[in-house]
Amino acid sequence: MIDIQMKELEEKIAAVKHSIGQNESSKLFSLTKKIENKDPLLIFEGAKQFVKDRFYWKNPNRTLAITGVGSVQTLIAENNRFQETENLWKQAVKNAWIDNPYTMVPATGLVAFGGMDFDPLEAKTELWKKFELSKFYIPELMLTTYHSDSYVTVNILINKEETIDEAATRLRKNTQKFITGKTFGVQHIEIKRNRVIEPEKWKETVKEATKEMKEKRAEKIVLAREVRLSFTEEINITQVLEELHHTQANSYIFAFESGGDCFIGATPERIVKVEKNNLLSTCLAGTAPRGKTKEEDEQIGYELLHDKKNRDEHEFVVKMIKEAVLKTCTDVNIPNEPVLHPLKNLQHLYTPVTGTLKDEYSIFDCLKDLHPTPALGGTPTEDSLAYIREHELLDRGWYGAPIGWVDSNQNGEFAVAIRSGLIQGDEASLFAGCGVLADSDPEMEFEETRIKMLPMLNVLGGKQE
């Protein structure tokens, strides 16, 4: 339970009530307290009996974990998603009463977590019907674990008409309901059906895309595909998150649940991180498998670093991100050569980009300029996106798009939602893509996407076909 005396809580609520304007009926009250350490996954699991809207986030170096449950306010953008989301967020912060003594700790105070569609112009299907163009939650309760400390934030709408005692009682009950948490056991489910969506047609699409490059209508086109799985029983999302945490080092672990459907994954790719005005972006493109021995692994890594196709693919991304970051930042620093970024099943070419964000720009401006990178769309951007809309065999929805969080202290971080799947009860869709160049081989690209699906497939108990 939050360590706060009833008298102190009532004094805080009285101040909030006093600040409610004449034309307002309520005010969002956000209260953050440091607490004894709790397991964020237990909070996530316990909340599912009360709500169907939860989120989870853990960064690659495991210094930050966020669990949010419920939604006291939902920010939904329908048109210009980056600008509209930013406007909604700024308004929410401006109107809220935020009581947070830990402003130097990221992801405390008022936090919004969410994501958006890969392409707002793409035709929508029933698969993503519970996921809007852009959707962010301000949770009812949030647990933030930063290094070895835990913080709980409770957000509640204080109504003008209710008494101070009524509001305090409601806040305490709501906090107790979510903070209790719940343990979860090991689930043993089996895949009843593993359906690879039109594999031969997808390979033909890759073949056709290479003609676009050979005829100079595009330099690179990223094509994704889907595998649909059916299971013997409903999937326990909490257990999937725990398995991803154990098996996917150097990756962001994320989940966003909307109305019971859950978009979940373990992505190695950061799109942008901002701490005050310090910006970090990541160029991650160019892929090879891991070796079975140390010697084989080092040889594959050496070949990846010297492979023309992969280096060209990586350079597309570096060039695009450099141009975008130079617009919004000063003091931009980009290494001349990439290094290897190893994961369990794959290794990638990696180049970090740092800069100082200019005062007139925000993390949402960065997202607008950086999404989609050539690693997820292609280049030139508009030409490759037009090809994807016309020829790709799936509705990407939130796959390949930014997912992450912002807080009221000018911090935020977004990853590219790849190596991911959409869980819907006892079914799931897995997604993976690859960069197609003029000399791409359809069979090799299909194999690359197969390997990229392994992290999600393995934690769901399956074997790839």
C-alpha positions in Angstrom: 0.0 0.0 0.0 1.1 3.6 -0.6 2.8 4.9 2.6 0.7 8.0 3.1 -1.4 9.0 6.1 -5.1 9.6 5.6 -4.8 13.2 6.9 -2.0 14.0 4.4 -4.0 12.3 1.5 -7.1 14.4 2.4 -5.1 17.6 2.4 -3.7 16.8 -1.1 -7.2 16.0 -2.4 -8.6 19.2 -0.8 -6.0 21.1 -2.8 -6.9 19.3 -6.0 -10.6 20.0 -5.4 -9.9 23.6 -4.7 -8.1 23.9 -8.1 -11.0 22.6 -10.2 -12.2 25.4 -12.4 -15.7 26.8 -12.6 -16.2 25.2 -16.0 -14.6 21.9 -15.0 -16.4 18.9 -13.4 -13.2 17.0 -12.4 -9.4 17.1 -12.3 -6.9 14.3 -12.9 -4.8 13.7 -9.7 -1.5 11.9 -10.1 0.3 10.8 -7.0 3.7 9.0 -7.0 5.3 7.4 -4.0 8.4 5.2 -3.5 7.4 1.8 -2.2 9.1 -1.5 -1.3 10.1 -3.5 -4.3 7.4 -5.4 -6.2 7.5 -7.6 -9.2 5.9 -5.7 -12.1 4.7 -9.0 -13.7 2.7 -9.8 -10.6 0.9 -6.5 -10.9 0.3 -7.1 -14.6 -1.1 -10.6 -13.8 -3.3 -9.5 -10.9 -5.0 -6.7 -12.9 -6.4 -9.0 -15.6 -9.3 -9.9 -13.3 -10.4 -6.2 -13.2 -9.4 -4.7 -16.6 -8.6 -5.6 -20.2 -6.3 -2.6 -20.8 -2.8 -3.1 -19.5 0.8 -2.3 -20.7 4.3 -3.5 -19.9 7.7 -2.2 -20.8 11.2 -3.3 -20.0 14.3 -1.7 -21.6 17.2 -3.7 -23.0 19.7 -3.1 -20.2 17.0 -4.0 -17.6 17.3 -0.7 -15.7 13.7 0.3 -16.2 10.4 -1.6 -16.1 6.9 -0.1 -16.3 3.6 -1.9 -15.7 0.4 0.1 -16.2 -3.1 -1.2 -15.5 -6.4 0.3 -16.5 -6.9 3.6 -18.2 -8.0 6.8 -16.3 -7.6 8.7 -19.6 -7.1 7.4 -23.1 -5.5 9.6 -25.8 -6.7 8.7 -29.2 -5.6 10.5 -32.4 -7.6 10.1 -35.5 -5.9 12.3 -38.1 -2.4 13.8 -37.8 -1.4 11.3 -35.2 2.0 12.7 -34.1 0.8 16.3 -33.7 -2.6 15.3 -32.3 -1.1 12.9 -29.8 1.4 15.5 -28.7 -1.4 18.1 -28.3 -3.6 15.6 -26.3 -0.6 14.8 -24.1 0.4 18.4 -23.4 -3.3 19.2 -22.5 -3.4 16.2 -20.1 -0.3 17.3 -18.4 -1.4 20.9 -18.2 -4.8 20.0 -16.7 -3.5 17.4 -14.2 -2.5 17.9 -10.6 0.8 16.0 -10.4 2.4 15.2 -7.0 5.7 13.6 -7.8 8.8 14.1 -5.6 10.9 11.9 -7.9 11.1 14.0 -11.0 14.7 12.8 -11.7 13.5 9.2 -12.0 12.2 8.5 -15.6 8.7 7.1 -16.1 7.4 8.5 -12.8 4.7 11.2 -12.4 2.2 11.3 -15.2 3.0 8.8 -17.9 1.3 7.9 -21.2 2.1 4.6 -22.9 1.0 3.5 -26.3 1.6 3.1 -30.0 0.3 3.7 -33.5 -0.3 2.2 -36.9 2.6 1.6 -39.2 0.8 3.3 -42.1 -2.4 5.4 -41.6 -3.2 5.0 -45.3 -3.1 1.2 -45.3 -6.5 -0.6 -45.6 -7.7 -1.8 -42.2 -8.9 -5.3 -41.4 -10.7 -7.0 -38.6 -7.4 -8.2 -37.2 -6.5 -4.8 -35.6 -10.1 -3.7 -34.9 -9.2 -3.0 -31.2 -6.2 -0.8 -32.0 -6.8 2.7 -33.1 -4.6 4.8 -35.5 -2.8 6.1 -32.4 -3.7 5.1 -28.8 -2.1 6.0 -25.5 -3.1 5.1 -21.9 -2.7 7.2 -18.8 -3.1 4.2 -16.4 -5.1 4.0 -13.2 -2.1 2.6 -11.5 1.5 2.2 -12.6 4.5 0.5 -11.1 7.9 1.8 -12.2 11.0 -0.1 -11.3 14.2 1.9 -11.9 17.5 0.2 -11.1 16.8 -1.3 -7.6 13.9 1.0 -6.5 10.2 0.8 -7.1 7.7 3.6 -7.4 3.9 3.5 -7.6 1.8 6.1 -9.3 -1.9 6.2 -8.9 -4.0 8.4 -11.2 -7.6 9.2 -10.4 -10.2 11.7 -11.5 -11.3 13.8 -8.5 -14.9 14.9 -9.1 -16.1 18.4 -8.0 -19.2 17.0 -6.4 -17.8 14.2 -4.3 -16.5 14.8 -0.8 -12.8 14.7 0.2 -13.5 11.6 2.2 -15.2 9.9 -0.7 -12.3 10.7 -3.1 -9.7 9.5 -0.6 -11.5 6.3 0.1 -11.9 5.6 -3.6 -8.2 6.3 -4.3 -7.1 3.9 -1.5 -9.5 1.1 -2.6 -8.4 1.4 -6.2 -4.7 1.3 -5.2 -5.2 -1.7 -3.0 -7.1 -3.5 -5.7 -4.2 -3.3 -8.2 -1.1 -3.2 -6.0 -1.9 -6.6 -4.5 -0.8 -8.5 -7.6 -1.1 -12.2 -8.3 1.2 -15.1 -8.9 1.0 -17.2 -12.0 1.9 -20.8 -12.7 3.6 -22.4 -15.6 1.2 -22.9 -18.6 1.6 -25.9 -20.8 -0.3 -25.2 -24.0 0.2 -26.7 -27.5 -0.2 -25.3 -30.9 -3.2 -26.9 -32.7 -2.5 -25.2 -36.0 0.4 -23.3 -37.5 -0.8 -21.6 -40.7 1.9 -19.8 -42.8 -0.1 -17.2 -44.8 0.4 -17.7 -48.6 4.1 -18.4 -48.6 4.5 -18.9 -52.3 2.6 -15.8 -53.1 4.8 -13.9 -50.7 7.9 -15.1 -52.4 6.5 -14.0 -55.7 5.9 -10.6 -54.2 9.5 -10.4 -53.2 10.5 -11.4 -56.8 8.3 -8.6 -58.2 9.8 -6.1 -55.8 13.3 -6.8 -57.0 12.1 -5.7 -60.5 11.1 -2.4 -59.0 14.7 -1.9 -57.8 16.2 -3.1 -61.1 14.1 -0.7 -63.0 15.1 2.1 -60.6 11.6 2.8 -59.2 12.9 2.1 -55.7 16.1 1.4 -53.9 14.7 -0.8 -51.2 11.3 -2.2 -50.2 10.6 -3.9 -46.9 8.1 -6.7 -47.1 6.5 -8.4 -44.1 4.5 -11.6 -43.7 2.2 -13.3 -41.1 1.9 -16.7 -39.5 -1.4 -17.5 -37.7 -1.4 -19.8 -34.7 -4.2 -21.6 -32.9 -3.7 -23.0 -29.4 -5.3 -25.6 -27.1 -6.3 -22.9 -24.6 -6.1 -19.2 -24.0 -2.6 -17.8 -23.8 -1.3 -16.4 -20.5 0.3 -13.1 -21.6 2.2 -12.7 -18.3 4.0 -15.9 -18.8 4.9 -14.9 -22.4 6.4 -11.7 -21.0 8.4 -13.6 -18.5 9.7 -16.0 -21.1 10.7 -13.1 -23.4 12.5 -11.5 -20.5 14.6 -14.7 -19.9 15.3 -15.5 -23.6 15.7 -12.1 -25.3 18.6 -10.3 -23.9 19.4 -6.9 -25.5 15.8 -6.4 -26.5 12.9 -4.2 -25.4 10.1 -6.3 -23.9 6.7 -4.7 -24.5 3.0 -5.5 -24.3 0.0 -3.3 -25.0 -3.4 -4.7 -24.3 -6.6 -3.2 -25.8 -9.9 -4.7 -25.0 -8.4 -8.1 -24.3 -6.3 -8.3 -27.5 -2.6 -7.9 -26.7 0.2 -6.7 -29.0 3.4 -8.1 -27.6 7.0 -8.6 -28.6 10.8 -8.4 -27.9 12.3 -5.8 -30.2 16.0 -5.0 -30.5 15.4 -1.7 -32.2 15.1 1.7 -30.5 13.7 4.5 -32.6 14.3 7.3 -30.2 15.1 8.0 -26.5 14.9 11.4 -24.9 16.1 12.3 -21.4 15.4 16.1 -20.9 17.1 17.3 -24.1 19.5 14.4 -24.7 18.5 12.3 -27.7 19.6 8.8 -28.6 18.5 7.0 -31.8 19.6 3.7 -33.3 20.4 2.5 -36.8 19.7 -1.3 -36.8 19.7 -2.9 -40.2 21.5 -5.8 -41.8 20.9 -9.3 -40.5 22.6 -12.6 -40.1 22.0 -15.7 -38.0 24.1 -16.6 -34.9 26.7 -19.4 -35.2 26.5 -22.7 -33.3 30.1 -22.3 -32.1 32.1 -19.3 -31.1 34.3 -19.6 -34.1 31.3 -20.0 -36.5 29.6 -17.0 -34.8 32.6 -14.8 -35.2 33.0 -15.8 -38.9 29.3 -15.0 -39.6 29.7 -11.7 -37.8 32.8 -10.9 -39.9 30.9 -11.7 -43.1 28.0 -9.6 -42.0 30.3 -6.6 -41.4 31.7 -7.0 -44.9 28.6 -8.0 -46.9 27.7 -5.4 -49.5 23.9 -6.1 -49.4 23.7 -5.8 -45.7 26.1 -2.8 -45.5 24.0 -1.0 -48.2 20.9 -1.8 -46.3 22.4 -0.4 -43.1 23.7 2.7 -44.9 20.2 3.6 -46.1 19.0 3.7 -42.5 22.1 5.7 -41.3 21.6 8.3 -44.0 17.9 8.7 -43.3 18.3 8.9 -39.5 21.2 11.4 -39.8 19.1 13.7 -42.0 16.1 13.5 -39.5 18.2 14.1 -36.4 20.1 17.0 -37.9 16.8 18.8 -38.3 15.8 18.5 -34.6 19.2 18.3 -32.8 22.5 20.0 -32.4 25.8 18.3 -31.5 24.9 15.2 -33.6 27.4 12.4 -33.3 27.4 9.3 -35.6 30.2 6.7 -35.7 31.7 6.1 -39.2 31.4 2.3 -39.0 28.7 0.0 -37.6 29.4 -2.7 -35.0 27.6 -6.0 -34.3 24.5 -6.2 -32.1 24.1 -9.8 -31.0 20.7 -11.4 -30.1 19.9 -15.0 -29.3 18.9 -16.1 -32.8 20.3 -13.2 -34.9 22.9 -10.5 -35.1 22.6 -7.1 -36.7 24.6 -4.2 -37.8 24.3 -1.3 -35.3 25.1 2.4 -35.3 24.1 4.7 -32.5 23.2 8.3 -33.1 23.2 11.0 -30.4 22.4 14.7 -30.2 21.0 17.5 -28.2 17.3 18.1 -28.9 16.5 21.7 -29.8 14.0 23.5 -27.5 11.4 23.9 -30.2 11.2 20.2 -30.9 9.7 17.2 -28.9 10.0 13.5 -29.0 6.8 13.4 -31.2 8.6 15.6 -33.7 11.4 13.1 -33.8 9.0 10.2 -34.2 7.3 12.0 -37.1 10.7 12.4 -38.9 12.1 9.0 -38.0 9.1 6.7 -38.8 9.3 4.7 -40.9 13.0 4.2 -41.2 14.3 2.4 -44.4 14.7 -0.7 -42.2 10.9 -0.9 -41.9 9.6 0.8 -45.0 12.2 1.2 -47.6 13.6 4.0 -49.7 12.5 6.3 -51.1 9.9 6.3 -48.4 6.7 7.2 -50.3 7.5 4.9 -53.2 8.2 1.9 -51.0 5.1 2.5 -48.8 3.0 2.7 -51.9 4.3 -0.7 -53.1 3.7 -2.2 -49.6 0.1 -0.9 -49.6 -0.6 -2.4 -52.9 1.2 -5.7 -52.7 1.9 -6.8 -49.1 -0.3 -9.7 -47.9 -1.2 -8.4 -44.5 -2.5 -5.4 -42.5 0.5 -4.4 -40.5 -1.5 -2.5 -37.9 0.9 -1.6 -35.1 3.6 -4.0 -36.4 6.8 -2.1 -37.3 5.5 1.2 -35.8 6.6 3.2 -32.8 5.6 1.9 -29.4 6.7 3.4 -26.1 6.1 6.0 -23.4 6.4 9.7 -22.4 6.4 11.2 -18.9 5.6 14.7 -17.5 9.3 15.3 -16.8 10.4 15.5 -20.5 11.5 11.9 -20.7 10.4 9.3 -23.2 11.4 6.3 -25.2 10.0 4.5 -28.3 11.0 1.2 -29.9 10.2 -0.2 -33.3 7.5 -2.8 -32.7 9.1 -5.7 -34.6 9.7 -9.4 -33.5 6.1 -9.2 -32.3 2.7 -10.8 -32.3 -0.9 -10.1 -31.7 -2.4 -12.4 -29.1 -6.2 -12.9 -29.2 -7.4 -15.4 -26.7 -6.3 -18.8 -27.9 -5.0 -17.5 -31.2 -2.1 -15.3 -32.3 -0.6 -13.7 -35.4 3.2 -13.4 -35.7 4.8 -10.9 -38.0 8.3 -10.5 -39.5 9.8 -8.5 -42.4 12.9 -8.2 -44.5 14.6 -5.6 -46.7 14.3 -6.4 -50.4 17.0 -5.1 -52.7 17.6 -5.6 -56.4 19.7 -8.8 -55.9 17.5 -10.3 -53.2 16.7 -14.0 -53.3 13.0 -14.8 -52.3 14.0 -18.1 -50.6 16.7 -16.4 -48.5 14.3 -13.5 -47.6 11.7 -16.1 -46.5 14.3 -17.8 -44.4 15.3 -14.5 -42.8 11.7 -13.8 -41.8 11.3 -17.4 -40.5 14.3 -16.8 -38.1 12.9 -13.4 -37.0 9.7 -15.1 -35.9 11.5 -17.6 -33.7 11.7 -15.4 -30.5 7.9 -15.2 -30.3 7.2 -18.7 -31.7 9.5 -20.3 -29.1 8.0 -18.6 -26.1 4.6 -19.7 -27.3 5.7 -23.3 -27.3 5.9 -23.8 -31.1 8.4 -24.9 -33.7 8.7 -23.0 -37.0 7.7 -24.7 -40.2 
